[in-house]
């Protein structure tokens, strides 16, 4: 259950609410967020019981939406909770306070200390001067009455908070000054004018007003900074379109987005935002998905492909069928994930929470003891009270309470803008402790779109038979290596045979029955467990594996059928990601079910430190357990077989394009299919944790140093005392500094693609028109030989268009390019 809580002003308040609700029967977990004024309660307790407990603690609670807040479901309520209304209210209070405080300071200090002129009635009449100060200070106190209302309410509920400290400090200064004024009046009545004037120097009316005004300044700055920490969530909420153009019968009708149902057909024109998640059923468009993924390059969308809510069509026209609406859209899930992360409690915050829970009563006790000690030491009542007031107003539970949540809020928001979703505050903190990156190979380091490179039938088996049986088996599999065989066989026009009794053995292989013949396919270890292989074939497989190719073995009841070699290539950013990981001091380890030779070849190309190959899913789990003995481990993967390892690791990081079970098992989800984002996620975690530690150190250091100085420990040895007004100023700045320090994450954590300074580079490209390429194997071969040329940076080759787009490191003659392609048996028509 989600609740909105009103009336909380500091960490002591949120701790009090949390304690009150936790004591209820049926509550298994409760989390209170001071930043978002929200509370999440798990258990069997009723909403009425929770609300009653909160009200008994002195605060107000309201049931929030029972659903997961989507981009438009209860959007008004969600945005209202996050909207920064406090800053404007505090600014108005501050302006009113300053209008009165300036003349009060002029009267009390300007005339007495600096000889500024005053009207005769105030300059020569000490009582009139004191009464004027009292009246103006009282007006300032009325303007800031909320401090007193909240403070007294906290005392009555035996839950004193920051407002209690502030109101006690201000009231003590005002009350003591009224007492002094009373004595001045008695002395003046008795004709002792000189003594009355002398006693006038013990008035603290200006301190009572100044304390409230300075604390208001601090709270306004704090509120403004806190408002900025929720910018990421508000920005996501504002992305969702309000209307959708939906087909109703033969007409297109514009309706509110919340009325769109699954199965409705809607249209997206160039410049429009996609209304809900859907599948393109007609048309073609380029879609800007940067709002969700952080990727600035538009993505081509055609029939059968998925579009996401709040992404924008740059060009083209598409008709889509709604598949996810309301709280189920990708945007809604992102919003909810960021909100839950920001509202959650990181383990590192527990110490601060425990301290905040007893902080205010302890400070009140210290202030009382301070006054008694100074009185026993022979100091005047004015001096003793001033020290007690300073202790009250310099203490800051807010700095302690805000140290962690503001950093979590900003860190998770920055991650969301970069296409990195942290599922909880715990996962964000744990990511900040990672020292080892364990990486799956297929789909994580490599593209996960392998291609068949060689078909090697065994003795007495034709290539067509091997392909036919492999095609039949792999057509039932969902493995990307199997998909390469299916694509290759279909391009070769191989007839597809029916398979029965199909079974997948994760990490091993597959088996099934075709025309009464049992077929087997998969890794060498799997096939060797069924039948013995000849040494010659093992050596041949090893030779292919050393080239980075993965041999897939196939057999039937009669024996071995042959091998089909499949090769995957590195993602464009894999080498960069590994370099960045190493530069940041992270150890990189590849965990793969592939054979050792292939894995070593890929690892060497990517620059990975260590390889663990031939691992079944359970083997990956055991490997993770061993690695955890050496430090915190993050596992990065995308497949079904990665799910156990993702769960076992300290932090599981799932590629967003991977299997649903992998995403569910992970702690962090990457919206893009980029390995650099995994490294960015760990960097965000590290920098967020560093800010949290810095904030906690500052908050504890400030209070541990500030309170003794305010109490006057330096008064005797050095003659240093802290004026209550200076104490109030210090307290105001403490919370502001903590929040501002967290906001630095917006500058510190940037996607490396954006943070690098722009440097203009001369990029050379050439386009070759090539005849004779019939399949992906052909285009893959041409791509391979072109990229082997030293001058070629990359080559994108398509057998469908017959074009090769070549990016060059340096100039190369057309003749060299032409000769390279012709040697492979293809005709070069032109080079531009």
C-alpha positions in Angstrom: 0.0 0.0 0.0 1.2 3.5 -0.8 0.4 6.5 1.3 1.0 10.3 1.1 2.2 11.7 4.5 1.9 15.3 5.4 3.5 17.3 8.2 7.0 15.8 8.2 9.7 18.4 8.5 12.9 16.4 9.2 14.5 13.0 9.6 13.2 12.7 13.1 9.6 13.0 11.7 10.1 10.3 9.1 11.7 8.1 11.7 8.7 8.7 14.1 6.2 7.8 11.4 8.1 4.7 10.4 8.3 3.5 14.0 4.6 4.1 14.6 3.5 2.1 11.6 6.1 -0.6 12.1 4.6 -1.3 15.6 1.2 -2.3 14.0 0.3 -6.0 13.8 0.4 -7.2 10.3 3.1 -4.9 9.0 6.0 -6.7 7.5 7.9 -3.7 6.1 7.5 0.1 6.0 9.5 2.7 4.2 9.0 6.4 4.6 10.5 9.0 2.2 11.0 12.5 3.5 11.9 13.6 0.0 8.7 12.5 -1.7 6.5 12.7 1.4 5.4 9.1 0.7 5.2 5.9 2.6 5.1 2.3 1.4 3.6 -0.4 3.7 3.8 -4.1 3.1 1.7 -6.6 5.0 -1.9 -7.5 5.9 -2.6 -4.3 7.9 -5.6 -2.2 6.8 -5.2 1.3 5.4 -7.4 2.7 8.2 -5.1 1.3 10.8 -2.0 2.8 9.1 -3.7 6.2 8.9 -4.7 6.1 12.5 -1.2 5.2 13.6 0.3 8.1 11.6 -2.3 10.5 13.0 -1.6 9.3 16.5 2.1 10.1 15.8 1.1 13.7 15.0 1.0 13.6 11.2 -1.5 13.2 8.4 -1.7 10.3 5.9 -3.8 9.6 2.8 -4.0 6.5 0.7 -2.3 7.0 -2.6 -3.3 5.1 -5.8 -3.8 1.4 -5.3 -2.2 0.8 -8.7 1.3 1.2 -9.8 1.4 4.9 -10.9 1.6 5.0 -14.6 2.4 8.0 -16.8 -1.2 9.0 -16.7 -3.0 6.8 -14.1 -3.2 9.1 -11.2 -0.7 11.4 -12.9 -2.2 14.5 -11.4 -1.8 13.0 -7.9 1.7 11.8 -8.5 2.9 15.1 -10.0 1.1 17.0 -7.2 3.1 15.1 -4.6 6.4 15.7 -6.4 5.6 19.3 -7.3 7.7 21.8 -5.4 5.1 24.0 -3.7 7.1 24.4 -0.5 9.7 26.7 -2.0 7.2 29.4 -3.0 5.5 29.3 0.4 8.8 29.5 2.3 10.0 32.4 0.0 6.9 34.4 0.9 7.5 33.7 4.6 11.1 34.8 4.2 10.2 38.0 2.4 7.7 39.0 5.1 10.2 38.0 7.8 13.0 40.1 6.3 10.7 43.2 5.9 10.3 43.1 9.7 13.8 41.8 10.6 15.8 44.5 8.9 14.3 47.4 11.0 14.5 45.2 14.1 18.2 44.6 13.6 18.6 48.4 12.9 16.9 49.2 16.2 18.6 46.6 18.3 22.1 46.5 16.9 22.5 49.4 14.4 21.9 52.1 17.0 23.6 50.4 20.0 26.7 49.1 18.3 27.2 51.4 15.4 25.5 54.6 16.5 22.9 54.7 13.7 20.3 57.4 14.2 16.9 56.6 15.6 13.8 58.6 16.4 14.1 60.4 19.7 11.4 58.3 21.3 13.4 55.2 20.6 16.9 56.6 21.1 16.3 58.1 24.5 13.6 55.8 25.9 15.1 52.4 26.7 11.7 50.9 27.5 10.1 52.1 24.3 13.0 50.7 22.4 12.7 47.3 24.1 8.9 47.2 23.7 9.3 48.0 19.9 11.8 45.2 19.6 9.4 42.8 21.4 6.4 43.7 19.1 8.4 43.4 15.9 10.0 40.1 17.0 6.5 38.8 17.9 5.2 39.6 14.4 8.2 37.6 12.9 7.3 34.7 15.2 3.6 34.9 14.1 4.7 34.8 10.4 6.8 31.7 11.2 4.2 30.2 13.5 4.5 26.8 11.6 7.7 26.1 13.5 5.9 26.5 16.8 2.8 24.5 15.6 4.9 21.5 14.4 7.3 21.8 17.4 4.6 21.7 20.0 2.7 19.0 18.2 5.9 16.9 18.2 6.3 17.5 22.0 2.7 16.6 22.7 3.1 13.3 20.8 6.4 12.7 22.5 8.1 12.9 19.1 10.2 16.1 19.2 11.6 17.1 15.8 13.8 19.8 14.2 10.9 22.3 14.5 10.8 21.6 18.2 14.5 22.6 18.5 14.0 25.8 16.5 10.8 26.8 18.3 12.4 26.1 21.7 15.5 28.2 20.8 13.4 31.1 19.5 10.9 31.0 22.3 13.7 30.7 24.9 15.3 33.9 23.5 12.0 35.7 23.3 10.8 34.5 26.8 14.1 35.5 28.4 14.0 38.9 26.7 10.4 39.4 28.0 11.6 38.6 31.5 14.5 41.1 31.1 12.0 43.7 29.8 9.8 43.1 32.9 12.9 43.7 35.2 13.7 46.9 33.2 10.2 48.1 33.7 10.4 47.5 37.5 13.8 49.3 37.7 12.5 52.2 35.7 9.4 52.5 37.9 11.7 52.6 40.9 13.8 55.4 39.3 16.8 53.2 38.6 17.2 54.3 34.9 20.9 53.6 34.6 20.4 50.0 35.7 17.5 49.6 33.3 19.6 50.9 30.4 22.4 48.5 31.3 20.0 45.6 31.5 18.8 46.4 28.0 22.0 44.9 26.6 20.7 41.5 27.7 17.7 41.6 25.3 17.6 38.8 22.7 14.5 39.8 20.7 16.5 40.2 17.5 18.0 36.7 18.1 14.5 35.2 18.4 13.5 36.7 15.1 16.8 36.1 13.4 16.8 32.4 14.3 13.5 31.9 12.6 14.4 33.9 9.6 17.7 32.2 9.0 16.2 28.7 9.5 13.6 29.8 6.9 16.4 30.7 4.5 17.9 27.3 5.0 14.6 25.5 4.6 13.8 27.4 1.4 17.2 26.6 -0.1 16.8 23.0 1.0 13.3 22.8 -0.5 14.5 24.2 -3.7 17.3 21.7 -3.9 15.1 18.8 -2.9 12.7 19.9 -5.7 15.5 19.5 -8.2 16.2 16.0 -7.0 12.7 14.9 -8.3 13.2 16.5 -11.7 14.0 13.2 -13.3 10.7 11.6 -12.2 8.6 14.7 -13.1 10.4 14.9 -16.5 9.5 11.2 -17.2 5.8 11.9 -16.2 5.6 14.8 -18.5 6.8 12.8 -21.5 3.5 10.9 -21.8 1.1 12.2 -24.5 -2.3 13.2 -23.3 -4.3 12.2 -26.5 -4.2 9.4 -29.0 -5.6 9.1 -32.6 -7.5 5.8 -32.5 -9.5 4.0 -35.2 -13.2 3.7 -34.3 -15.0 1.9 -37.1 -14.1 3.6 -40.3 -13.0 6.9 -38.7 -9.9 8.1 -36.7 -11.0 9.6 -33.4 -8.8 11.5 -31.0 -9.4 10.2 -27.4 -7.6 10.6 -24.1 -4.7 8.2 -23.7 -6.3 6.6 -20.6 -9.1 5.3 -22.8 -6.9 3.4 -25.2 -7.5 -0.4 -24.8 -5.3 -3.3 -25.7 -6.0 -4.2 -29.4 -6.9 -0.7 -30.4 -5.3 0.6 -33.6 -3.7 4.0 -33.4 -1.7 6.2 -35.8 1.5 8.1 -35.4 2.5 10.9 -37.8 5.9 12.5 -38.1 6.5 14.7 -35.1 3.9 12.9 -32.9 4.6 11.0 -29.7 3.6 7.4 -29.5 0.5 7.1 -27.3 1.1 3.6 -25.8 3.3 0.6 -26.3 2.3 -1.1 -29.6 3.4 -3.2 -32.6 3.6 -1.6 -36.0 1.0 -3.2 -38.3 1.4 -0.8 -41.3 3.9 1.8 -42.5 7.5 2.7 -41.7 9.0 5.4 -39.5 12.2 6.5 -37.7 11.6 6.8 -34.0 13.5 8.9 -31.5 13.7 6.7 -28.4 16.1 9.0 -26.5 13.5 9.8 -23.9 13.5 6.2 -22.7 17.0 4.9 -23.6 19.2 7.9 -23.7 20.2 6.9 -27.3 20.2 10.0 -29.5 20.2 8.1 -32.9 16.6 7.5 -34.2 15.7 3.8 -34.8 14.0 2.5 -37.9 10.6 0.8 -37.2 8.7 -1.3 -39.7 5.9 -3.8 -39.6 6.1 -6.3 -36.7 8.4 -4.1 -34.6 7.6 -2.6 -31.2 7.2 1.1 -30.5 7.1 2.6 -27.0 5.0 5.2 -25.3 6.4 8.7 -25.3 9.0 8.0 -28.0 8.7 10.5 -31.0 8.3 9.8 -34.7 10.9 11.8 -36.7 9.8 10.8 -40.1 7.2 8.5 -41.8 3.8 7.2 -40.9 2.8 4.1 -38.9 -0.3 2.4 -37.7 0.1 0.4 -34.6 -1.8 -2.0 -32.4 -1.8 -1.3 -28.7 -0.2 -4.1 -26.7 0.6 -2.5 -23.4 -1.5 0.4 -21.9 -1.8 2.2 -18.6 0.5 1.0 -15.8 2.0 -1.7 -18.1 3.7 0.5 -20.6 7.5 0.7 -20.6 7.4 4.3 -19.6 5.1 3.6 -16.6 7.4 0.8 -15.5 10.4 3.1 -15.7 8.6 5.8 -13.6 7.6 3.3 -11.0 11.0 1.8 -10.8 12.7 5.2 -10.3 10.1 6.2 -7.7 10.4 3.0 -5.7 14.2 3.2 -5.8 14.1 6.9 -4.6 11.6 6.0 -1.8 13.6 3.0 -0.7 16.1 2.8 2.1 19.7 1.9 1.4 21.5 -0.2 4.1 24.0 2.6 4.6 21.2 4.8 5.8 20.3 2.6 8.8 22.9 4.2 11.1 21.6 7.7 10.3 18.0 6.6 10.9 18.9 5.2 14.3 20.7 8.4 15.3 17.8 10.6 13.9 15.3 8.7 16.1 17.0 9.8 19.3 18.7 12.9 18.1 16.3 15.6 19.2 15.7 14.4 22.7 19.4 14.1 23.2 20.0 17.6 21.9 17.3 19.0 24.2 19.0 17.3 27.1 22.4 18.7 26.1 21.0 22.2 25.9 19.5 21.9 29.4 22.7 20.6 30.9 24.7 23.3 29.1 22.6 26.0 30.8 22.8 24.4 34.2 26.6 23.9 34.0 27.2 27.6 33.0 25.0 28.8 35.8 26.9 26.6 38.3 30.1 28.0 36.9 29.0 31.5 37.9 28.0 32.9 34.5 25.0 35.1 34.1 21.6 33.7 33.2 21.8 35.6 29.9 25.1 33.9 29.0 23.8 30.4 30.0 20.6 30.8 28.1 22.4 32.0 25.0 24.6 28.9 25.1 21.6 26.6 25.5 19.8 28.4 22.6 22.9 28.0 20.4 22.9 24.3 21.1 19.2 23.9 20.2 19.4 25.8 16.9 22.8 24.6 15.6 21.7 20.9 15.8 20.5 19.5 12.5 18.8 16.1 12.2 17.8 17.0 8.7 21.4 16.8 7.4 21.6 13.2 8.8 18.3 12.2 7.4 18.8 13.7 4.0 22.4 12.4 3.5 21.3 9.2 1.8 17.9 9.7 0.2 18.8 12.8 -1.8 21.8 11.0 -3.3 19.7 7.9 -4.1 17.1 10.1 -5.7 19.6 11.9 -7.9 21.6 8.8 -8.7 18.6 6.8 -9.8 17.3 9.8 -11.8 20.6 10.2 -13.6 20.6 6.4 -14.3 17.0 6.6 -15.7 18.0 9.4 -18.1 20.8 7.3 -19.4 18.7 4.2 -19.9 19.8 2.5 -16.7 17.2 1.4 -14.2 18.1 0.5 -10.6 15.3 -1.5 -9.1 15.9 -0.5 -5.5 18.0 1.7 -3.3 19.8 -1.4 -2.1 20.8 -2.4 -5.7 22.1 1.2 -6.2 24.2 1.0 -3.1 25.4 -2.5 -3.8 26.4 -1.5 -7.4 28.6 1.2 -5.8 30.6 -1.6 -4.0 31.3 -3.7 -7.1 34.9 -4.5 -7.9 34.4 -7.5 -10.3 32.4 -7.6 -13.5 31.4 -11.1 -14.6 30.2 -11.0 -18.2 28.2 -13.5 -20.2 29.5 -13.8 -23.8 26.7 -14.3 -26.3 24.4 -11.2 -26.5 26.4 -9.3 -23.8 30.0 -9.1 -25.1 29.1 -10.2 -28.6 26.2 -9.1 -30.8 24.2 -12.3 -30.2 23.5 -12.5 -33.9 25.9 -15.2 -35.0 26.2 -16.5 -38.6 27.1 -19.9 -40.0 30.6 -19.9 -41.4 31.4 -23.5 -42.1 29.4 -26.8 -42.5 31.6 -29.9 -41.9 29.8 -33.2 -42.3 31.4 -36.4 -40.9 32.4 -39.4 -43.0 29.6 -40.8 -45.1 27.2 -37.9 -44.3 26.2 -35.4 -46.9 26.1 -31.7 -46.2 22.4 -31.5 -47.1 21.6 -34.3 -44.6 23.5 -32.6 -41.8 21.8 -29.3 -42.6 18.4 -30.9 -42.8 18.6 -32.5 -39.4 20.3 -29.5 -37.8 17.6 -27.3 -39.3 14.8 -29.5 -37.9 16.3 -29.5 -34.4 17.3 -25.9 -34.2 13.9 -24.6 -35.6 12.5 -25.6 -32.2 15.2 -23.9 -30.2 15.3 -20.3 -29.1 19.1 -20.1 -28.8 20.8 -17.4 -31.0 23.3 -20.0 -32.3 20.4 -22.1 -33.4 18.8 -19.2 -35.1 21.9 -18.7 -37.2 21.6 -22.3 -38.5 17.8 -21.9 -39.2 18.5 -18.7 -41.2 21.3 -20.3 -43.1 19.3 -23.5 -43.9 16.3 -21.5 -45.0 18.5 -19.4 -47.3 19.8 -22.6 -48.8 16.2 -23.8 -49.5 16.6 -26.8 -47.2 13.3 -28.6 -46.6 12.2 -28.4 -43.0 11.4 -31.7 -41.2 8.9 -32.1 -38.3 10.3 -32.7 -34.8 8.5 -34.5 -32.0 9.5 -35.0 -28.3 11.7 -31.9 -28.5 13.6 -31.0 -25.3 16.0 -28.3 -24.4 18.8 -29.0 -21.9 20.0 -25.5 -20.7 23.8 -25.1 -21.2 24.1 -28.5 -22.9 22.1 -28.8 -26.0 18.8 -30.1 -27.6 17.3 -33.3 -28.6 14.2 -34.6 -30.5 12.8 -37.2 -32.8 12.5 -36.8 -36.5 10.8 -39.6 -38.5 11.5 -42.1 -35.8 15.2 -41.1 -35.6 16.5 -39.6 -32.4 18.6 -36.5 -33.0 21.0 -34.7 -30.8 22.7 -31.3 -31.1 24.8 -29.0 -28.9 28.2 -28.6 -27.3 31.1 -31.0 -27.6 30.8 -32.0 -23.9 27.1 -32.9 -24.4 27.7 -35.0 -27.5 30.7 -36.7 -26.0 28.5 -37.7 -23.1 26.4 -39.6 -25.6 29.0 -41.1 -27.9 32.8 -41.1 -28.5 34.4 -38.8 -31.1 37.4 -39.4 -33.2 40.6 -37.5 -32.3 40.8 -36.1 -35.9 37.4 -34.4 -35.5 38.4 -33.0 -32.1 41.5 -31.5 -33.6 39.5 -30.0 -36.4 37.0 -28.5 -34.0 39.8 -27.0 -31.9 41.3 -25.4 -35.0 38.0 -23.7 -35.8 37.5 -22.7 -32.2 40.9 -21.0 -32.1 39.6 -18.7 -34.9 36.8 -17.6 -32.6 34.2 -19.9 -34.1 31.8 -22.0 -32.1 31.5 -25.6 -33.3 28.0 -27.1 -32.8 27.9 -30.9 -33.0 25.0 -33.0 -34.3 24.4 -36.7 -34.1 21.7 -39.3 -34.5 21.2 -42.9 -33.2 23.8 -44.2 -35.6 26.5 -41.8 -34.6 28.0 -38.4 -35.4 26.6 -36.4 -38.3 29.0 -33.5 -38.3 29.7 -30.0 -37.1 28.4 -26.6 -38.1 30.6 -23.6 -37.2 28.9 -20.5 -36.0 30.7 -17.2 -35.4 29.6 -14.3 -33.3 31.2 -10.8 -33.4 31.9 -8.3 -30.7 29.5 -5.5 -30.2 30.7 -2.2 -31.4 31.3 -0.9 -27.9 32.6 -4.0 -26.1 36.3 -3.1 -26.4 35.6 0.4 -25.2 33.5 -0.9 -22.3 36.3 -3.3 -21.2 38.9 -0.6 -21.4 36.7 1.8 -19.3 36.1 -1.0 -16.8 39.8 -1.6 -16.4 40.6 2.1 -16.2 38.2 2.3 -13.2 39.9 -0.6 -11.5 37.2 -3.3 -12.1 38.3 -6.8 -12.9 36.6 -8.3 -16.0 35.8 -12.0 -16.2 33.9 -13.9 -19.0 31.5 -16.6 -17.9 30.3 -18.7 -20.8 28.9 -22.1 -21.8 31.0 -21.9 -24.9 34.1 -24.0 -25.4 37.4 -22.6 -24.0 39.2 -22.0 -27.3 36.3 -19.9 -28.7 35.9 -18.1 -25.5 39.6 -17.3 -25.2 39.6 -15.9 -28.8 36.7 -13.6 -28.0 38.2 -12.6 -24.6 41.6 -11.8 -26.2 39.9 -9.6 -28.9 37.8 -7.7 -26.2 40.7 -7.4 -23.7 39.0 -9.4 -20.9 41.2 -10.3 -17.9 40.0 -13.9 -17.3 37.8 -16.6 -18.9 35.7 -19.3 -17.4 34.4 -21.5 -20.2 32.2 -24.6 -20.6 30.0 -23.6 -17.8 26.4 -24.8 -17.4 24.0 -22.4 -15.6 24.8 -24.1 -12.2 28.5 -23.8 -13.1 28.1 -20.0 -13.5 26.5 -19.9 -10.1 29.4 -21.7 -8.5 31.8 -19.4 -10.3 30.0 -16.4 -9.0 30.2 -17.8 -5.5 33.9 -18.2 -5.8 34.4 -14.7 -7.2 32.4 -13.2 -4.3 35.1 -14.3 -2.0 37.4 -11.8 -3.7 35.1 -8.8 -3.7 31.6 -7.6 -4.7 30.5 -9.1 -8.0 28.2 -7.8 -10.7 27.0 -10.3 -13.3 26.0 -8.9 -16.7 23.8 -11.2 -18.8 20.7 -11.4 -21.0 19.7 -15.1 -21.4 17.6 -17.6 -19.6 20.7 -19.5 -18.6 22.1 -16.3 -17.0 19.1 -15.9 -14.6 20.6 -18.1 -11.7 23.9 -16.3 -11.9 22.2 -12.9 -12.0 20.4 -13.9 -8.8 23.5 -15.3 -7.1 25.7 -12.2 -7.8 25.8 -9.2 -5.4 24.4 -7.2 -8.3 22.6 -8.7 -11.4 22.7 -6.4 -14.5 20.4 -7.5 -17.3 20.5 -6.3 -20.9 17.0 -4.9 -21.6 16.7 -6.7 -24.9 17.3 -10.0 -23.2 15.0 -12.7 -21.9 12.2 -11.6 -19.4 13.4 -14.1 -16.8 16.9 -12.5 -16.9 15.4 -9.0 -16.5 13.2 -10.2 -13.6 16.2 -11.8 -11.8 18.4 -8.7 -12.2 18.8 -5.8 -9.8 19.7 -3.3 -12.6 18.2 -3.2 -16.1 19.9 -1.7 -19.1 17.3 -0.3 -21.6 20.0 -0.4 -24.4 21.9 -3.3 -25.7 25.3 -1.6 -24.9 27.9 -3.1 -22.6 29.2 0.4 -21.9 26.0 1.0 -20.0 26.8 -1.8 -17.7 30.1 0.0 -16.8 28.2 3.3 -16.6 25.8 1.7 -14.1 28.7 0.6 -11.9 30.2 4.1 -12.1 26.9 5.7 -11.1 26.7 3.3 -8.1 30.3 4.1 -7.1 29.8 7.9 -7.4 26.5 7.8 -5.6 27.9 5.8 -2.8 30.8 8.3 -2.5 28.4 11.2 -2.2 26.4 9.3 0.4 29.5 8.7 2.5 30.6 12.3 2.1 27.1 13.5 3.1 27.1 11.2 6.2 30.6 12.3 7.2 29.7 16.0 6.9 26.4 15.5 8.8 28.0 13.7 11.7 31.1 15.9 11.7 29.0 19.1 11.6 26.9 18.0 14.6 29.8 16.5 16.6 31.8 19.7 16.2 29.0 22.3 16.1 27.2 21.2 19.3 30.2 21.4 21.6 31.3 24.8 20.2 27.7 26.0 20.6 27.7 24.7 24.2 30.8 26.9 24.9 33.6 24.4 25.3 36.0 27.0 23.7 34.8 29.8 25.9 37.2 29.4 28.8 40.4 28.4 27.0 40.0 30.7 23.9 37.2 33.1 24.7 35.2 31.8 21.7 31.4 31.6 22.0 28.8 31.1 19.3 26.1 33.6 19.0 22.6 32.0 18.6 22.2 33.9 15.3 25.4 32.4 13.9 24.3 29.0 15.2 21.0 29.4 13.3 22.9 30.4 10.1 25.2 27.3 10.4 22.2 25.0 10.9 20.5 26.5 7.8 23.5 25.9 5.6 24.1 22.3 6.8 21.0 20.7 5.1 21.5 22.9 2.0 25.1 21.7 1.7 24.1 18.1 1.9 21.4 18.4 -0.8 23.6 20.5 -3.0 26.4 17.9 -2.7 24.0 15.2 -3.9 23.0 17.4 -6.9 26.6 17.3 -8.0 25.9 13.8 -9.3 24.1 15.5 -12.2 27.4 16.9 -13.2 29.7 14.0 -12.1 27.7 11.2 -13.7 27.4 11.6 -17.5 27.2 9.2 -20.3 30.7 8.9 -21.6 29.4 9.5 -25.1 28.1 12.9 -24.0 30.9 14.0 -21.6 33.7 13.7 -24.1 34.6 17.1 -25.6 33.7 17.3 -29.2 36.6 16.9 -31.6 36.0 17.2 -35.3 37.4 14.2 -37.2 37.7 13.7 -40.8 35.8 10.4 -41.6 36.5 8.7 -44.9 33.9 6.4 -46.3 33.5 4.4 -49.6 30.6 2.5 -51.0 31.1 -0.6 -53.1 28.4 -2.1 -55.3 29.0 -5.9 -55.4 27.3 -8.6 -57.4 27.1 -12.3 -56.5 26.3 -12.2 -52.8 23.3 -14.5 -52.2 23.1 -14.9 -48.4 24.3 -13.6 -45.0 27.2 -16.0 -45.3 28.3 -14.2 -48.5 28.0 -10.7 -47.0 29.7 -11.9 -43.8 32.6 -13.2 -45.8 33.0 -9.9 -47.7 32.7 -8.0 -44.5 35.4 -10.2 -42.9 38.0 -9.8 -45.7 37.4 -6.1 -46.0 37.9 -5.5 -42.2 41.1 -7.5 -42.3 42.6 -4.7 -44.4 44.7 -2.4 -42.1 43.2 0.8 -43.5 39.6 -0.3 -43.0 37.9 0.6 -39.7 34.7 -1.1 -40.3 32.5 -2.5 -43.1 28.7 -2.9 -43.3 27.8 -5.3 -46.0 24.3 -6.3 -47.2 23.6 -9.1 -49.7 20.0 -7.7 -50.1 21.1 -4.4 -51.4 24.5 -5.5 -52.8 26.2 -2.6 -51.1 29.2 -2.4 -48.8 29.6 0.7 -46.7 33.2 1.0 -45.7 34.6 3.4 -43.1 38.4 4.0 -43.5 41.1 4.7 -40.9 43.2 6.1 -43.7 43.0 6.3 -47.5 43.2 3.1 -49.6 43.2 2.6 -53.3 40.1 1.3 -55.1 42.2 -1.3 -56.7 43.1 -2.9 -53.4 39.5 -3.0 -52.3 38.3 -4.4 -55.6 41.0 -7.1 -55.7 40.2 -8.1 -52.1 36.5 -8.8 -53.0 37.2 -10.4 -56.4 39.4 -13.0 -54.7 36.4 -14.2 -52.8 34.5 -14.9 -56.1 32.3 -11.8 -56.3 32.1 -9.0 -58.9 32.7 -5.4 -58.0 30.5 -3.1 -60.1 31.5 0.2 -58.8 33.3 2.1 -55.9 32.3 5.5 -54.8 
